[in-house]
Amino acid sequence: NNIADYALSAGTTAMNAQRLLRATKLKKPILLEGSPGVGKTSLVGALAKASGNTLVRINLSEQTDITDLFGADLPVEGGKGGEFAWRDGPLLAALKAGHWVVLDE
């Protein structure tokens, strides 16, 4: 999607974008609630793109485990038997890189 395709100046969208931008000033996680399909994720994506931030979207389910998000000690590929090394999960990697993160669902 091209940022030009997203109408940030449309009435409700502009108001929601303003609220979201104000919330980012708090430097704390932001919870967006609403019905499915109303544009929460696409608004965050458009604002991330417009502000030059990378957005990482992580879909959650009831099977998602903490190690899926933060990482784990995993066997080293091509390593000796029983050799393990830490691998960051997508959430930890995104946080380290300073990216915006959407934890979806």
Secondary structure by P-SEA (a helix, b strand, c coil): ccccccccccaaaaaaaaaaaaaaaaccbbbbbccccccaaaaaaaaaaaabbbbbbbbbccccccccccccccccccccccbbbbbbcaaaaaaaabbbbbbcc
